[in-house]
Amino acid sequence: MPTAHATRTRDAVIGMLMASVCGAVAALGVLGATGRVVLVWDRVVGRPLAIVEEMPGPETGPDCPLDARYVDEPPDRMPPDTLAAWQRLRTAAGGDGVQLCLNDGKRSREQQARQFADAVQQFGSAELASKYVLQPDESMHVVGIAVDIQPLASAGWVERNGAALGWCRRYENEPWHFEYDLAYATSGCPALLPSATGS
């Protein structure tokens, strides 16, 4: 039978552990409510359990050798399956003598929020900005499966040839924006949406 001292010590240790767990849960709850933490509970095919949405992509890259108005970012922080698909796409394009410049790829939620704010300044309203730049919760750049390819001649090659490798253009008003989904390779590309807002 445990002594009174041993029982008090055990209860104190259990109390401290419970307080630590409750404090950690409360802190995560506060961070989650502020949008600073995104918890991933279920495994999603192609997505590591890391917090993909918070991982920043490059802010820029070297000039695109085909057109210095654009950059050619490194494909940093894309999910592994998307990165492998991007490399296959680039290799296939190269086989046809076409160079693809990654003008914009993976973005964090913070990067996307900045781009959206810049678009609101440029277009004058959130409604108009949303036709070109989505809020962080809606952007496939934040998920890590979207790329903006330049110059437009290179993007045209991807539109004609990318579906076989899982890359499809998604919006009528953005001939440079492509998203990766392995299912596209067998089912084909979905119908183009007029813009990122769907209208």
C-alpha positions in Angstrom: 0.0 0.0 0.0 1.5 3.4 -1.0 2.4 5.9 1.7 0.6 9.2 1.9 3.8 10.9 0.7 4.0 8.7 -2.3 0.4 9.3 -3.2 0.8 13.0 -2.9 3.9 12.9 -5.1 2.2 10.8 -7.7 -0.9 13.1 -7.7 1.4 16.2 -8.0 3.2 14.7 -11.0 0.0 13.7 -12.7 -1.4 17.2 -12.0 1.7 18.9 -13.6 1.5 16.6 -16.6 -2.2 17.3 -17.1 -1.6 21.1 -16.8 1.2 20.9 -19.4 -1.0 18.9 -21.9 -3.9 21.4 -21.3 -1.6 24.3 -21.8 -0.2 22.9 -25.1 -3.7 22.2 -26.4 -4.9 25.7 -25.5 -1.8 27.2 -27.2 -2.5 25.3 -30.4 -6.1 26.2 -30.2 -5.2 29.9 -30.0 -2.7 29.6 -32.8 -5.1 27.7 -35.0 -7.8 30.4 -34.4 -5.4 33.0 -35.6 -4.6 31.2 -38.8 -0.9 30.7 -37.8 -1.2 26.9 -37.4 -3.0 24.4 -39.7 -3.3 21.0 -38.1 -3.4 18.0 -40.5 -5.2 15.1 -38.9 -5.8 12.9 -41.9 -3.1 11.7 -44.2 -3.7 13.1 -47.7 -2.2 11.2 -50.6 0.9 13.1 -51.8 1.0 15.4 -48.8 3.4 14.8 -45.9 2.1 15.4 -42.5 4.1 18.6 -42.3 2.1 21.8 -42.4 2.3 22.3 -46.1 0.3 25.5 -46.1 2.8 27.3 -43.9 5.8 26.3 -46.0 7.0 29.3 -48.1 8.1 28.9 -51.6 10.8 31.1 -53.2 10.0 34.8 -53.3 11.7 35.1 -56.7 14.4 33.5 -58.9 16.8 34.3 -61.7 15.6 35.9 -64.8 13.8 33.6 -67.2 16.4 33.2 -70.0 13.6 33.3 -72.6 12.0 36.6 -71.4 13.6 38.7 -68.6 10.2 40.1 -67.7 9.7 36.8 -65.8 11.7 34.7 -63.4 12.5 31.0 -63.2 12.0 30.1 -59.5 13.5 26.9 -58.1 10.6 24.4 -57.4 11.3 24.5 -53.7 8.8 23.2 -51.2 6.5 21.5 -53.6 5.1 18.3 -52.2 7.3 15.4 -53.5 4.8 14.0 -56.0 4.2 17.4 -57.5 7.9 18.1 -57.6 8.5 14.8 -59.4 5.6 15.6 -61.9 7.1 19.1 -62.5 10.5 17.6 -63.3 8.9 15.1 -65.7 7.0 18.0 -67.4 10.1 20.0 -67.8 12.0 17.1 -69.2 9.3 16.3 -71.7 9.2 19.9 -72.8 12.9 20.0 -73.2 12.7 16.9 -75.4 10.5 19.0 -77.7 13.0 21.9 -77.5 10.8 24.0 -75.2 12.0 25.6 -72.0 9.6 26.2 -69.1 10.2 29.0 -66.7 8.5 28.6 -63.3 7.4 32.2 -62.8 5.6 31.3 -59.6 5.1 28.0 -57.7 4.7 27.1 -54.1 3.5 29.9 -51.8 2.9 29.9 -48.1 -0.4 31.3 -46.7 1.5 34.5 -45.8 2.9 34.9 -49.3 -0.5 34.3 -50.8 -2.1 36.8 -48.5 0.5 39.4 -49.6 -0.2 38.7 -53.2 -4.0 39.0 -52.6 -3.5 42.4 -50.9 -1.3 43.6 -53.8 -4.0 42.5 -56.2 -6.7 44.4 -54.3 -4.5 47.5 -54.5 -4.0 46.9 -58.3 -7.6 46.1 -59.2 -9.4 48.3 -56.7 -11.6 45.6 -55.0 -11.4 42.2 -53.5 -14.0 41.0 -56.0 -11.9 41.9 -59.0 -8.6 40.8 -57.4 -10.1 37.3 -56.8 -10.4 36.8 -60.5 -6.6 36.5 -60.6 -5.4 35.9 -57.0 -7.3 33.8 -54.5 -7.4 34.1 -50.7 -4.9 31.7 -49.0 -7.6 29.2 -48.1 -8.6 28.8 -51.7 -5.2 28.8 -53.5 -3.6 25.7 -55.1 -0.3 27.6 -54.9 -0.6 27.3 -51.1 -1.4 23.6 -51.3 1.6 23.3 -53.6 0.1 21.8 -56.7 -0.1 25.0 -58.9 2.5 26.6 -61.2 2.5 29.7 -63.3 4.5 29.0 -66.4 6.1 31.7 -68.6 6.5 32.8 -71.3 3.1 32.2 -72.9 4.6 30.2 -75.8 5.9 27.7 -73.2 2.6 27.7 -71.3 0.9 26.9 -74.7 3.1 23.8 -75.0 2.0 22.7 -71.5 -1.7 23.3 -72.4 -1.3 21.1 -75.5 0.9 18.4 -73.9 0.7 18.5 -70.1 -2.5 16.6 -69.5 -0.8 13.3 -70.3 1.5 14.1 -67.4 -1.2 15.3 -65.0 -0.9 19.1 -65.6 -4.0 21.1 -66.7 -4.7 24.7 -67.3 -7.6 25.7 -65.0 -8.7 29.3 -65.9 -9.6 31.0 -69.2 -8.2 34.3 -68.0 -4.9 32.8 -66.8 -3.1 31.0 -69.7 0.0 30.6 -67.5 -1.7 28.8 -64.5 -1.6 25.0 -64.3 -2.4 22.6 -61.6 -1.2 19.0 -61.1 -3.4 16.0 -60.4 -2.4 12.5 -61.4 -6.0 11.7 -62.3 -5.8 14.2 -65.2 -3.4 11.8 -66.9 -6.3 9.3 -67.3 -9.4 11.4 -67.1 -8.3 14.4 -69.1 -8.5 18.0 -68.1 -11.6 19.4 -66.5 -13.4 22.2 -68.3 -11.8 25.6 -68.0 -13.3 28.0 -65.5 -13.7 31.6 -66.6 -11.5 32.8 -63.7 -10.3 31.7 -60.3 -13.7 32.8 -58.9 -15.5 30.5 -61.3 -17.2 33.4 -63.0 
